[in-house]
Amino acid sequence: MALAPTPIRLSKHHGLGNDFLVCLAEHLPLDAVTRARTWCDRRTGIGADGLIFGLPPGPNHDDEGEIVMRLFNSDGSPAALSGNGLRCFAQAVARAHDVADLHLSVSTPAGVRECTVQDTDEPHVVTATVDMGVVRPGPAPDVAELMEAVGAPVASVKRWEMGDIGNPHVVCEVDDPDEIDLALAGPAIEGHFEDGANVHFVTVSGTDELYHRIWERGAGITNACGTGATVSADIFHRWGLVDRKVIVRMPGGDALVDVGDPTTLTGPATYVADLLVPDLGGPGA
C-alpha cells in the first residue's frame, strides 16, 4: 500500500485585510502556480489574495538575503513584491523561530528587502516595518488615448501617474474614491497595459493623509495594498500634496509610508491560523 503524501504546513496571515498563505519550504514546487490557484480560491480552497513561499538561499535562488520570498497572486501570476505580503511573511518567519521580535533580510525578485517585526499587546498581531526600495517611473500612458480607451469609468480622474516598485501601479487622483466603481474602472484601466497594472484611486483626506482604494493585478478588489500605498504616497509627495511621512487610509486599515531612499512601509500583520493541506504531488524545483 502506497503511503499517503505528507501534508503541507501553511500559515495564514493578513495585513489590513490583504490576506496571504505562507509556506516555508526547502524547494519551490514546479506546480506553484497550480497551488496558488487551488489554495487561494475562496470557494473551493482556503481563500487568500496570494500564496508566499519562503525558501533557503542557495544556488537556485538569490543568496543576498537570509531567506528567499516568492509570491504568487490568487490567479497564479507571480508578483515581485508586496508590502502587506512582506509584513505577513516576516511574521510567519518570526513565528517559525518562536520569537516575538525579528530583523530579517528577504531576497525578492525586486531585490533584498529589510524587515523588522515587533510584538504588540494585541494577540496574534505584530507591527512590521519593511524596506520598499525606491519608486521608479512607470510606463507613461498617453492620457487622451487612455481616456478614449477606458471612457466613463475614469471621467472623474483629475490626474494620474504611473510608478514602479517591482510591480507597476497607476495612481489616479479623484475627489472621492468611494464614488468609483472599482469592479468597472479597475479592469478597464488595467487592461490598457500589456502587462497589466495595479490601479489606485486616491484623494488627500487630511494633513499628510491619503484615502486610497485598490484594484490589484491578479487579485481584483482588495482591502489594502502595501506597494500601492507606497507608490501613491511617493507620487502625491512629488505633487506637493503631502509631506514625506504619510498615513495611507485603506478599507482594511491604515499604514504609514515614510518616503525616502529607501521608502519604508509600517503597519500591522495578523496571524490567522496554521493549516495542514494535502500535498498536490508536485515535485520541487
Phi, psi and omega per residue, in radians:
M1 nan 2.259 -3.141
A2 -1.234 2.452 3.103
L3 -1.301 2.489 3.096
A4 -1.196 2.495 3.104
P5 -1.011 2.561 3.077
T6 -1.185 2.235 3.131
P7 -1.049 2.669 -3.135
I8 -1.699 2.362 3.127
R9 -1.571 2.262 3.043
L10 -2.219 2.757 2.887
S11 -2.211 2.601 3.129
K12 -1.965 2.387 -3.120
H13 -2.456 2.835 2.966
H14 -2.460 2.571 3.011
G15 -1.998 1.776 -3.135
L16 1.020 0.662 3.103
G17 1.533 -0.127 3.055
N18 -1.533 1.837 -2.888
D19 -1.837 2.592 -3.041
F20 -2.445 2.564 2.916
L21 -1.711 2.366 -3.122
V22 -2.079 2.257 3.111
C23 -2.159 1.970 3.072
L24 -1.585 2.013 -2.961
A25 -2.407 2.925 3.082
E26 -1.484 -0.475 -3.082
H27 -2.419 2.651 2.987
L28 -1.457 2.057 -3.109
P29 -1.150 2.548 3.115
L30 -1.120 -0.431 3.138
D31 -1.742 0.576 -3.122
A32 -1.004 -0.655 3.132
V33 -1.093 -0.773 3.114
T34 -1.109 -0.735 3.118
R35 -1.075 -0.744 3.133
A36 -1.065 -0.842 -3.130
R37 -1.090 -0.712 -3.074
T38 -1.268 -0.896 -3.057
W39 -1.273 -0.555 -3.073
C40 -1.452 -0.214 -3.127
D41 -1.070 2.224 -3.039
R42 -1.423 -0.172 3.110
R43 -1.810 -0.723 -3.062
T44 -1.958 -0.108 3.129
G45 -2.079 -2.618 3.124
I46 -1.419 -0.784 -3.136
G47 1.791 2.088 3.078
A48 -3.013 2.853 3.048
D49 -1.411 -0.342 -3.124
G50 -2.931 2.858 3.109
L51 -2.085 2.237 -3.120
I52 -2.006 2.266 2.999
F53 -1.811 2.332 3.004
G54 -1.864 2.167 -2.986
L55 -2.240 2.615 3.070
P56 -1.253 2.540 3.049
P57 -1.146 2.616 -3.115
G58 3.118 -2.978 -3.058
P59 -1.112 -0.416 -3.125
N60 -1.653 -0.047 -3.102
H61 -2.378 2.901 3.021
D62 -1.029 2.463 -3.097
D63 -2.093 0.253 -3.140
E64 -1.281 -0.543 -3.105
G65 -1.728 3.074 3.134
E66 -1.349 -0.421 -3.107
I67 -2.646 2.651 -3.104
V68 -1.829 2.357 3.121
M69 -2.028 2.242 3.039
R70 -2.227 2.206 -3.032
L71 -2.035 2.358 3.038
F72 -2.158 2.283 3.073
N73 -1.170 2.974 -3.093
S74 -1.117 -0.366 3.085
D75 -1.576 0.077 3.111
G76 1.635 -0.166 -3.132
S77 -1.289 2.507 3.133
P78 -1.344 2.609 3.044
A79 -2.221 2.309 -3.085
A80 -1.242 -0.538 -3.018
L81 -2.753 2.584 3.001
S82 -2.595 2.179 3.131
G83 -1.168 -0.793 3.090
N84 -1.177 -0.668 3.108
G85 -1.107 -0.703 3.089
L86 -1.058 -0.758 3.140
R87 -1.121 -0.767 3.117
C88 -1.112 -0.724 3.140
F89 -1.095 -0.784 3.139
A90 -1.092 -0.673 3.079
Q91 -1.116 -0.709 3.130
A92 -1.096 -0.708 3.125
V93 -1.175 -0.718 3.099
A94 -1.056 -0.760 3.126
R95 -1.127 -0.685 3.137
A96 -1.113 -0.517 3.106
H97 -1.644 0.054 3.096
D98 0.984 0.768 3.071
V99 -2.198 2.640 -3.139
A100 -1.521 -0.613 -3.111
D101 -2.069 2.548 -3.041
L102 -2.777 2.471 2.901
H103 -2.016 2.330 -2.965
L104 -2.468 2.357 3.000
S105 -1.741 2.117 -3.032
V106 -2.011 2.198 3.052
S107 -1.487 2.138 3.090
T108 -2.185 2.892 3.057
P109 -1.056 -0.325 3.105
A110 -1.585 -0.004 -3.112
G111 2.092 3.128 3.127
V112 -1.364 2.323 -3.140
R113 -2.163 2.297 3.132
E114 -1.558 2.375 -3.118
C115 -2.269 2.379 3.074
T116 -2.161 2.195 -3.129
V117 -1.943 2.316 3.076
Q118 -2.264 2.393 3.141
D119 -1.205 2.748 3.063
T120 -2.219 3.041 3.096
D121 -1.329 -0.215 -3.113
E122 -1.544 2.210 -3.114
P123 -1.002 2.382 3.047
H124 1.223 0.180 -3.131
V125 -2.100 2.311 3.011
V126 -2.113 2.811 2.928
T127 -1.800 2.285 -3.112
A128 -2.235 2.399 3.019
T129 -1.974 2.234 -3.088
V130 -2.189 2.476 3.059
D131 -1.356 2.084 -3.090
M132 -1.754 0.025 -3.117
G133 1.388 -2.652 -3.100
V134 -2.107 2.340 3.110
V135 -1.287 2.195 3.105
R136 -1.859 2.783 3.093
P137 -1.092 2.456 3.037
G138 -1.650 -3.137 3.080
P139 -1.040 2.441 -3.071
A140 -1.663 1.864 -3.136
P141 -1.334 2.646 2.959
D142 -1.327 1.947 -2.992
V143 -1.063 -0.751 -3.140
A144 -1.091 -0.719 3.126
E145 -1.147 -0.724 3.129
L146 -1.141 -0.753 3.103
M147 -1.035 -0.741 -3.130
E148 -1.167 -0.676 -3.113
A149 -1.249 -0.677 -3.034
V150 -1.593 -0.709 3.056
G151 1.316 -2.406 -2.952
A152 -0.935 -0.649 -3.078
P153 -1.005 -0.381 -3.092
V154 -2.058 0.347 -3.108
A155 -1.093 -0.445 -3.086
S156 -1.638 0.046 3.141
V157 -1.257 2.204 -3.114
K158 -1.419 -0.714 3.051
R159 -2.886 2.838 3.118
W160 -2.600 2.849 3.114
E161 -2.704 2.663 3.101
M162 -1.865 2.534 3.047
G163 -2.390 2.764 -3.119
D164 -2.319 2.267 3.123
I165 -2.312 0.596 -3.002
G166 1.913 -0.411 2.971
N167 -2.458 2.681 -3.017
P168 -1.508 2.549 -3.128
H169 -2.390 2.424 2.966
V170 -1.860 2.078 -3.134
V171 -1.857 2.081 -3.080
C172 -2.004 2.144 3.048
E173 -1.467 2.212 3.105
V174 -2.369 2.869 3.104
D175 -1.255 -0.693 -3.075
D176 -2.538 1.802 -3.137
P177 -1.033 -0.469 -3.117
D178 -1.211 -0.284 3.114
E179 -1.468 -0.133 -3.114
I180 -1.490 2.285 3.015
D181 -1.420 1.661 -3.042
L182 -1.066 -0.652 -3.101
A183 -1.142 -0.393 3.103
L184 -1.676 -0.865 -3.030
A185 -1.285 -0.657 -3.085
G186 -1.027 -1.032 -3.128
P187 -1.182 -0.474 3.117
A188 -1.130 -0.759 3.122
I189 -1.289 -0.779 -3.137
E190 -0.999 -0.701 -3.085
G191 -1.166 -0.216 3.119
H192 -1.331 -0.274 -3.075
F193 -1.899 2.346 -3.025
E194 -0.973 -0.738 -3.121
D195 -1.731 0.205 -3.102
G196 1.293 3.098 3.126
A197 -2.932 2.678 2.941
N198 -1.376 2.477 -3.038
V199 -2.158 2.294 -3.059
H200 -2.290 2.355 3.059
F201 -1.947 2.112 -2.874
V202 -2.369 2.533 2.996
T203 -2.449 2.702 3.006
V204 -1.323 2.101 -3.036
S205 -1.948 -0.016 3.125
G206 3.112 -3.066 3.124
T207 -1.149 2.059 -3.108
D208 0.921 0.780 -3.091
E209 -2.476 2.352 3.099
L210 -2.098 2.578 2.956
Y211 -1.956 2.336 -2.781
H212 -2.463 2.206 3.009
R213 -2.100 2.652 -2.810
I214 -2.294 2.397 2.831
W215 -2.094 2.081 -3.080
E216 -1.809 2.314 3.027
R217 -1.003 2.190 3.089
G218 1.513 -0.134 -3.104
A219 -2.361 -0.383 -3.129
G220 1.491 -2.579 -3.139
I221 -1.234 2.206 3.088
T222 -2.237 2.817 -3.097
N223 -1.360 -0.347 -3.112
A224 -2.820 2.729 3.086
C225 -2.587 1.959 -3.086
G226 -1.207 -0.757 3.112
T227 -1.155 -0.654 3.122
G228 -1.155 -0.705 3.085
A229 -1.077 -0.694 -3.133
T230 -1.135 -0.851 -3.127
V231 -1.140 -0.720 3.134
S232 -1.078 -0.787 3.134
A233 -1.090 -0.726 3.136
D234 -1.092 -0.803 -3.106
I235 -1.189 -0.771 3.131
F236 -1.163 -0.537 3.050
H237 -1.162 -0.759 3.138
R238 -1.195 -0.468 3.034
W239 -1.300 -0.143 3.128
G240 1.426 0.331 -3.052
L241 -1.718 -0.315 3.077
V242 -2.479 2.843 3.087
D243 -1.469 -2.873 -3.060
R244 -1.332 -0.616 3.107
K245 -1.635 2.039 -2.979
V246 -2.244 2.237 2.953
I247 -1.486 2.150 3.099
V248 -1.892 1.981 -3.126
R249 -1.635 2.245 -3.125
M250 -2.256 2.874 -3.141
P251 -0.935 -0.543 -3.134
G252 -1.500 -0.193 -3.120
G253 2.456 -2.944 -2.985
D254 -1.924 2.526 3.015
A255 -2.263 2.702 3.107
L256 -1.886 2.184 3.073
V257 -1.936 2.266 3.073
D258 -1.968 1.787 -3.045
V259 -1.264 2.234 3.137
G260 -3.103 -2.668 3.135
D261 -2.345 1.534 0.137
P262 -1.541 2.872 2.969
T263 -1.421 2.445 3.122
T264 -2.029 2.703 3.122
L265 -2.209 2.230 3.138
T266 -2.148 2.327 3.112
G267 -3.051 3.114 -3.100
P268 -1.433 2.736 2.882
A269 -2.276 2.357 -3.045
T270 -2.116 2.173 3.053
Y271 -1.331 2.318 -3.121
V272 -1.841 -0.921 -3.050
A273 -2.944 2.755 2.894
D274 -1.717 2.547 -3.044
L275 -2.403 2.560 2.951
L276 -2.007 2.149 -3.110
V277 -2.152 2.639 3.121
P278 -1.102 2.479 3.053
D279 -1.242 2.242 3.140
L280 -1.307 -0.131 3.079
G281 1.578 0.136 -3.120
G282 -1.367 2.472 3.118
P283 -1.317 2.835 3.081
G284 -1.403 2.787 3.131
A285 -1.761 nan nan
